[in-house]
């Protein structure tokens, strides 16, 4: 006996389309997971670059204070300053010796964070790269549109709606009766018989209304989740844009010109102190101002780099 079911109402096509949409949901989910992991790695990399630059800066500042200590000792030997000035120079250097140790620890821990994200237990990692200020040429509205178009979580919600729509249509299509046709051949002795059977459901006690209602509810839930995903994407873009603007303003304050000014003041006072035309207090104050400005500049560059990564994470793609 051979039986063939003829599906009506486009059920086979709807099941195929629903399955394709579910596959796209899974792909978007994987892409969204990668998006989050990439941002975490970029954060760790930026923090490690900042720690490396802070370590170099701490070593440079400590070397400057060491030079000040030597100059003070020379002037002490020449009888130009009292012995307390050398003690004051040594005392002023102590926090920066500690800063070098703290910076070394911070850098080592930042490198370990990168290795942890890379799932590497132990390795010698040498960081390459600089904290650079890439310009953003897109407008806020353009970034909003990119987020709605490119973000994988929005695409995941959009495909979930498509799958729910096909599921709702499939539930309604179940109310269309399928026809089962069978053919049978039998031979008993010299007798031969052929039979044809046709079957279709009557839907007397089950008219598929409950399944259709459930599918419609799932579709509405998927549509609500899509609206939520779109709202979240736009919110993330606006927050990233605000962070970018703040980082841009901070970077403008601690730009090359500002750092050059504080460093020039320090150099002039160091030369003047060597010639006996400036006091140790004036030199230490200039060194402290220059070091604070340099640390703030490193932080501003790191904040700007993180703001760029945050924008790319918010739109779900590289900046145009």
C-alpha positions as CSV (number, residue, x, y, z in Angstrom):
1,X,0.0,0.0,0.0
2,X,1.3,3.4,-0.9
3,X,0.0,6.6,0.7
4,X,0.7,10.2,-0.3
5,X,-0.4,13.2,1.8
6,X,-1.1,16.3,-0.3
7,X,-0.6,19.4,1.9
8,X,-2.7,22.4,1.1
9,X,-2.6,26.0,2.2
10,X,1.2,26.4,1.5
11,X,2.2,24.6,4.7
12,X,5.4,23.1,3.3
13,X,6.6,26.5,2.0
14,X,5.7,28.2,5.3
15,X,7.6,25.6,7.4
16,X,10.6,26.1,5.1
17,X,10.4,29.9,5.4
18,X,10.0,29.7,9.2
19,X,13.0,27.4,9.5
20,X,15.1,29.8,7.4
21,X,14.2,32.7,9.6
22,X,15.1,30.6,12.7
23,X,18.5,29.9,11.2
24,X,19.0,33.6,10.6
25,X,18.1,34.3,14.3
26,X,20.9,31.9,15.3
27,X,23.4,33.5,13.0
28,X,22.6,36.9,14.3
29,X,22.8,35.6,17.9
30,X,26.4,34.4,17.2
31,X,27.3,37.7,15.6
32,X,25.9,39.6,18.6
33,X,27.9,37.4,21.0
34,X,31.0,38.2,18.9
35,X,30.2,41.9,19.0
36,X,30.2,41.9,22.8
37,X,33.4,39.9,23.1
38,X,35.2,42.1,20.6
39,X,34.3,45.2,22.6
40,X,35.6,43.6,25.8
41,X,38.8,42.8,24.1
42,X,39.1,46.3,22.7
43,X,38.5,47.7,26.2
44,X,41.2,45.5,27.7
45,X,43.6,46.4,24.9
46,X,43.0,50.1,25.4
47,X,43.4,49.8,29.2
48,X,46.7,47.9,28.6
49,X,48.0,50.6,26.2
50,X,47.1,53.2,28.8
51,X,48.9,51.2,31.5
52,X,51.9,50.9,29.3
53,X,52.0,54.7,28.6
54,X,51.5,55.5,32.2
55,X,54.5,53.2,33.1
56,X,56.7,54.9,30.5
57,X,55.6,58.3,31.8
58,X,56.2,57.3,35.5
59,X,59.7,56.2,34.6
60,X,60.4,59.5,32.7
61,X,59.1,61.6,35.6
62,X,61.1,59.6,38.1
63,X,64.2,60.2,36.0
64,X,63.4,63.9,35.9
65,X,63.2,64.0,39.7
66,X,66.4,62.0,39.9
67,X,68.1,64.7,37.8
68,X,66.6,67.4,40.1
69,X,68.1,65.5,43.1
70,X,71.5,65.4,41.4
71,X,71.4,69.1,40.6
72,X,70.4,70.0,44.1
73,X,73.4,67.9,45.4
74,X,75.7,69.7,43.0
75,X,74.5,73.1,44.3
76,X,74.8,71.8,47.9
77,X,78.4,70.9,47.3
78,X,79.0,74.3,45.8
79,X,77.4,75.9,48.9
80,X,74.5,77.5,47.0
81,X,71.7,75.8,48.9
82,X,71.3,74.4,52.4
83,X,71.2,70.7,53.2
84,X,67.5,70.8,53.7
85,X,67.0,71.4,50.0
86,X,68.5,68.1,49.1
87,X,66.2,66.4,51.7
88,X,63.3,68.2,50.2
89,X,64.2,67.0,46.7
90,X,64.6,63.4,47.9
91,X,61.2,63.6,49.6
92,X,59.5,65.0,46.5
93,X,60.8,62.0,44.5
94,X,59.4,59.3,46.8
95,X,55.8,59.4,45.4
96,X,57.1,59.0,41.9
97,X,59.2,56.0,42.8
98,X,56.0,54.5,44.2
99,X,54.2,55.5,41.0
100,X,56.6,53.5,38.9
101,X,55.9,50.4,41.0
102,X,52.2,50.9,40.8
103,X,52.4,51.5,37.0
104,X,54.3,48.2,36.6
105,X,51.7,46.3,38.5
106,X,48.9,48.0,36.6
107,X,50.5,47.1,33.2
108,X,51.1,43.5,34.2
109,X,47.5,43.1,35.3
110,X,46.2,44.7,32.1
111,X,48.2,42.3,30.0
112,X,46.7,39.4,32.1
113,X,43.2,40.7,31.3
114,X,44.0,40.5,27.6
115,X,45.4,36.9,27.9
116,X,42.3,35.9,29.9
117,X,40.0,37.2,27.1
118,X,42.1,35.4,24.5
119,X,41.8,32.2,26.7
120,X,45.6,32.0,26.9
121,X,46.9,30.8,30.3
122,X,50.5,32.0,30.0
123,X,52.4,33.8,27.3
124,X,54.9,36.7,26.8
125,X,52.7,39.4,25.3
126,X,54.3,42.5,23.9
127,X,51.8,45.2,23.1
128,X,52.0,47.0,19.8
129,X,50.0,50.1,18.9
130,X,49.4,53.6,20.1
131,X,46.5,55.6,21.6
132,X,45.5,57.4,18.4
133,X,42.7,59.9,17.9
134,X,40.7,58.8,14.9
135,X,38.2,61.4,13.6
136,X,34.5,60.5,13.4
137,X,33.0,61.9,10.1
138,X,29.4,60.5,10.5
139,X,26.6,62.5,12.1
140,X,24.5,61.2,15.0
141,X,21.6,60.5,12.7
142,X,23.7,58.5,10.3
143,X,25.0,56.4,13.2
144,X,21.4,55.8,14.4
145,X,20.5,54.5,11.0
146,X,23.6,52.3,10.9
147,X,22.7,50.8,14.2
148,X,19.1,49.9,13.1
149,X,20.6,48.4,9.9
150,X,23.8,46.7,11.1
151,X,23.3,45.7,14.8
152,X,23.1,41.9,15.1
153,X,20.7,42.0,18.1
154,X,18.3,44.1,16.0
155,X,18.7,41.7,13.1
156,X,18.1,38.8,15.5
157,X,14.8,40.4,16.7
158,X,13.8,41.2,13.2
159,X,14.3,37.6,12.0
160,X,12.4,36.4,15.1
161,X,9.5,38.5,14.0
162,X,9.7,37.0,10.5
163,X,9.8,33.5,12.0
164,X,6.8,34.3,14.2
165,X,4.9,35.7,11.2
166,X,5.5,32.5,9.3
167,X,4.5,30.5,12.4
168,X,1.3,32.4,12.6
169,X,0.5,31.9,8.9
170,X,1.4,28.2,9.3
171,X,-1.1,27.9,12.3
172,X,-3.8,29.5,10.2
173,X,-2.9,27.2,7.3
174,X,-3.4,24.2,9.5
175,X,-7.2,24.9,9.2
176,X,-6.9,24.0,5.5
177,X,-7.6,20.2,5.2
178,X,-4.9,18.0,3.8
179,X,-5.8,15.1,1.6
180,X,-4.2,11.7,2.0
181,X,-4.5,9.4,-1.1
182,X,-3.6,5.8,-0.9
183,X,-3.4,3.0,-3.4
184,X,-3.4,-0.7,-2.6
185,X,-2.9,-3.9,-4.6
186,X,-3.6,-7.4,-3.2
187,X,-3.4,-10.8,-4.8
188,X,-5.1,-13.8,-3.1
189,X,-4.7,-17.0,-5.2
190,X,-6.1,-16.2,-8.6
191,X,-7.9,-13.1,-7.3
192,X,-6.5,-9.6,-7.9
193,X,-7.8,-6.5,-6.3
194,X,-6.8,-2.8,-6.5
195,X,-8.1,-0.2,-4.1
196,X,-7.9,3.6,-3.8
197,X,-8.4,5.4,-0.5
198,X,-8.9,9.2,0.1
199,X,-8.8,10.7,3.6
200,X,-9.3,14.2,4.9
201,X,-9.9,15.5,8.5
202,X,-13.3,16.8,9.5
203,X,-12.1,19.2,12.2
204,X,-15.2,18.4,14.2
205,X,-13.6,18.8,17.7
206,X,-10.4,20.7,16.7
207,X,-10.6,23.6,14.4
208,X,-7.0,24.8,15.1
209,X,-8.2,28.1,16.7
210,X,-6.1,27.6,19.8
211,X,-2.9,27.1,17.9
212,X,-3.6,30.1,15.7
213,X,-4.3,32.3,18.8
214,X,-1.1,31.1,20.4
215,X,0.9,31.8,17.3
216,X,-0.6,35.3,17.0
217,X,0.4,36.0,20.6
218,X,4.0,34.8,19.9
219,X,4.1,37.2,16.9
220,X,3.0,40.1,19.0
221,X,5.7,39.3,21.6
222,X,8.3,39.1,18.9
223,X,7.2,42.5,17.6
224,X,7.5,44.0,21.1
225,X,11.0,42.6,21.4
226,X,12.0,44.1,18.1
227,X,10.8,47.5,19.2
228,X,12.8,47.1,22.4
229,X,15.9,46.1,20.5
230,X,15.6,49.1,18.2
231,X,15.1,51.4,21.2
232,X,18.1,49.9,23.0
233,X,20.2,50.3,19.8
234,X,19.3,54.0,19.5
235,X,20.0,54.5,23.2
236,X,23.4,52.9,23.0
237,X,24.3,55.1,20.0
238,X,23.3,58.3,21.8
239,X,25.2,57.3,25.0
240,X,28.3,56.5,22.9
241,X,28.0,59.7,21.0
242,X,27.9,61.7,24.3
243,X,30.9,59.8,25.5
244,X,32.7,60.6,22.3
245,X,31.9,64.3,22.5
246,X,33.2,64.5,26.1
247,X,36.4,62.6,25.1
248,X,36.9,64.9,22.2
249,X,36.6,68.0,24.5
250,X,39.0,66.5,27.0
251,X,41.5,65.6,24.2
252,X,41.4,69.2,23.0
253,X,42.3,70.4,26.5
254,X,45.3,68.1,26.8
255,X,46.5,68.3,23.2
256,X,50.1,68.6,22.0
257,X,50.1,72.4,22.5
258,X,49.0,72.2,26.1
259,X,51.6,69.5,27.0
260,X,54.3,71.4,25.1
261,X,53.5,74.5,27.3
262,X,53.8,72.7,30.6
263,X,57.0,70.9,29.5
264,X,58.5,74.1,28.3
265,X,57.9,75.7,31.7
266,X,59.5,72.7,33.4
267,X,62.5,72.8,31.2
268,X,63.0,76.6,31.6
269,X,62.7,76.3,35.4
270,X,65.1,73.3,35.5
271,X,67.7,75.4,33.6
272,X,67.1,78.4,35.8
273,X,67.4,76.2,38.9
274,X,70.7,74.9,37.6
275,X,71.9,78.5,37.1
276,X,70.7,79.5,40.6
277,X,68.0,81.8,39.2
278,X,65.0,79.7,40.4
279,X,64.1,78.0,43.7
280,X,63.7,74.3,44.3
281,X,60.0,75.0,45.2
282,X,59.4,76.6,41.8
283,X,61.1,73.7,40.0
284,X,59.2,71.0,41.9
285,X,55.9,72.8,41.3
286,X,56.6,73.0,37.5
287,X,57.5,69.3,37.5
288,X,54.4,68.3,39.4
289,X,52.2,70.4,37.0
290,X,53.9,68.8,33.9
291,X,53.5,65.3,35.3
292,X,49.8,65.8,36.2
293,X,49.1,67.2,32.7
294,X,50.9,64.3,31.0
295,X,48.9,61.7,33.1
296,X,45.7,63.5,32.2
297,X,46.6,63.6,28.5
298,X,47.2,59.8,28.6
299,X,43.8,59.3,30.2
300,X,42.2,61.6,27.6
301,X,43.7,59.7,24.7
302,X,42.5,56.4,26.2
303,X,39.0,57.8,26.8
304,X,38.8,58.9,23.2
305,X,39.9,55.5,21.9
306,X,37.3,53.8,24.1
307,X,34.7,56.2,22.9
308,X,35.5,55.2,19.3
309,X,35.2,51.5,20.2
310,X,31.9,52.2,22.0
311,X,30.5,53.9,18.9
312,X,31.4,50.9,16.8
313,X,30.0,48.5,19.4
314,X,26.8,50.6,19.4
315,X,26.3,50.6,15.7
316,X,27.4,47.0,15.3
317,X,29.9,47.7,12.5
318,X,33.1,49.7,11.9
319,X,32.7,53.4,11.6
320,X,32.5,54.6,8.0
